[in-house]
Amino acid sequence: MSRNRGLGHWVGDPGVWHTHFRTHTYNNDKDATAQSPAAGLATSTWRTFNDPRLFEPTPLQDSLDETLSTYVSGDMRPRREAPSPDDFVRRVHGYEILNQYVVGGQWRALALAAEASIVETAAHEERTLLKYWVYRTMALIQLNVCELASRELSRLEQASQYATTARRAVRRGKSPTIAWPFELRVLRAQAPGLAHGSWGVSIDRLSALLRGCRRAAATKVAEDEQDDELVYKQRGFHITLLIIGCIVKMHDSALATQVLDRLVSESPPDPLLLSAAARLYLQLGGISSAERLFVQVEGLATKDDKVTLMNRALYAVAAGKWDSAREMFAKIHADHPERVAAANNMALCDLYLGNPQAMLNGLKQLMAAAPTAAGTSELLVFNYCTGLDLHYDGPRLRDAKVKKMVEVATWAGDGFDTDSFKL
């Protein structure tokens, strides 16, 4: 799956994008086909959560390895060791180890370790197994092999249906449905869109999750459990953002704006959540709606709060005030050098101010100073290569991109999107 992007990608704080919700039901979710309990019990091939047959082969090379072998000669190519399945089998890997793989972007190792942990965990430890499945699915999606993740989740769902049906048969219908962790349900909901472009199916699944969050929040209100109520409301907010993201993928900006309007009207007065919504309005062209939310955020946060400053700068971009935007991005980056987004946006302002060389120099310095955080950022690499396209051509352009490819490969984890090089 390619994560396509266009010229000049502006970024706010990481993790504030993607959204979705719709009351209309799409009826093309084949995985949701009605089936009698008896039929599920009789036809399921996969009957436990640790069945080795649930798994697809884990890819031991990623797209960056393949791109390096195509464009970079052997003597220039940095060594990127592929993990061996033999290093992970026949043992359970603790959560601490798995989380280290996540932090390091070692998605191939995470996929192999999670698979081994699932196979080696007892079948009756269903909650533990499903937690490991979260890691496995997340790793495959990060590796951009979403089709594999989707197939595995379909098999896991059959195993879950079988386990529930079998348990009810033994206990005369008194056993509850086996509940998947919330994170795994979100991944299952996203899988059809990511794997096959079936955004309508993802919308249906996310909408079902959203309804569940609303019911749970209402229950917590009745029980006067305010902390738990807030958790479900925040989950609902982020699910709705995912729904809006799916609608945008379907090129329905009008519907996306309607859903966002509804989301904002129901949202708690949280600066981060409202900022995320406002920035999404900017993406959808709703400048006045974004301004209204930005003003609301400034009433909730301190004047020099970094979120508030980023909001102002992004609004200046939308208004075409490049000098003001650049000045604000520069201040954010000076006060918070770790804010890679601000430095990226500052460089883009240089481009729109008619100075592509300054953009290239700024991004080059940023990536050299922070090779792991900035140097392996797909957005920054994409913008840098866009600057190269504007500045060079022919063999010199190719050499510059190959050099950048080698630098990225030296520091990058697994699953880097090689479309960023604009080859």
NORVEN-V97513 format. One record per pair of residues at least 6 apart in sequence whose ideal C-beta (glycine too) atoms are under 6 Angstrom apart, sorted by the first residue. I is the first residue (numbers start at 0). J is the second residue. Records with the same first field share a line. If there is no record, write none. Layout:
BEGIN
I = J + J
END
This chain:
BEGIN
0 = 143 + 145 + 193
1 = 418
2 = 416
4 = 381
6 = 385
7 = 347
8 = 378
9 = 344
10 = 340 + 343 + 378
11 = 278 + 309
15 = 275
17 = 240 + 241 + 244
18 = 239 + 240 + 241 + 242 + 243 + 244
19 = 202 + 205 + 241 + 242 + 243 + 244 + 245 + 246
20 = 206 + 209 + 239 + 242 + 258
21 = 202
24 = 203
25 = 199 + 203
28 = 200 + 203
30 = 153
36 = 164
39 = 160 + 164
40 = 164
43 = 157 + 161
45 = 53 + 154 + 157 + 158
46 = 161
47 = 122
48 = 125 + 128 + 158
49 = 117 + 118 + 120 + 122 + 128
51 = 118
53 = 151 + 154 + 155
54 = 114
55 = 147 + 150 + 151
57 = 110 + 111
58 = 144
59 = 81
61 = 413 + 414
62 = 417
63 = 408 + 415 + 417
66 = 417
67 = 76 + 408
70 = 401
71 = 401
75 = 405
77 = 405 + 408 + 409
82 = 107 + 108 + 111
84 = 111
87 = 111 + 112 + 115
88 = 115
91 = 116 + 119 + 120
92 = 112 + 116
97 = 134
100 = 108 + 109
103 = 412
104 = 412
105 = 412
106 = 138 + 141 + 142 + 413 + 414
107 = 413
109 = 134 + 138
110 = 138 + 139
113 = 131 + 134 + 135
114 = 135
116 = 131
117 = 128 + 131
120 = 127 + 128
125 = 177
129 = 179 + 180
132 = 183
133 = 180 + 182 + 183
136 = 148 + 186
139 = 147 + 148
140 = 148
141 = 414
142 = 414
143 = 414
145 = 193 + 194
146 = 194
148 = 190
149 = 190 + 194
152 = 187 + 190
159 = 177
162 = 177
163 = 176 + 177
166 = 174
167 = 174
184 = 208
188 = 201 + 204 + 205 + 208
189 = 201
191 = 197 + 200 + 201
192 = 198 + 201 + 245
198 = 245 + 248 + 249
201 = 245
202 = 242 + 245
205 = 238 + 241 + 242
208 = 238
209 = 235 + 238
212 = 231 + 234 + 235
215 = 231
216 = 228 + 231 + 232
219 = 227 + 228
220 = 228
236 = 272
239 = 262
243 = 255 + 258 + 259
246 = 254 + 255
247 = 255
252 = 283
255 = 283
256 = 283 + 285
263 = 276
266 = 272
268 = 299
270 = 296 + 299 + 300 + 306
273 = 292 + 295 + 296
274 = 296 + 306 + 310
276 = 292
277 = 289 + 292 + 293
280 = 288 + 289
281 = 289 + 317
286 = 317
293 = 310 + 314
297 = 307
300 = 307
305 = 335
308 = 327 + 331
311 = 327
312 = 324 + 327 + 328
315 = 323 + 324
316 = 324
321 = 348 + 351 + 352
324 = 348
325 = 345 + 348
328 = 341 + 344 + 345
329 = 345
331 = 338 + 341
332 = 338 + 341 + 342
339 = 372 + 373
342 = 365
343 = 379
346 = 358 + 361 + 362
349 = 357 + 358
350 = 358
355 = 386 + 389 + 390
358 = 386
359 = 386
362 = 379 + 383
365 = 373
366 = 373 + 374
370 = 410
371 = 410
373 = 379
374 = 410
375 = 407 + 410 + 411
377 = 416 + 419
380 = 419
381 = 419
384 = 420 + 421
387 = 396 + 399
391 = 399
400 = 420
404 = 420
END
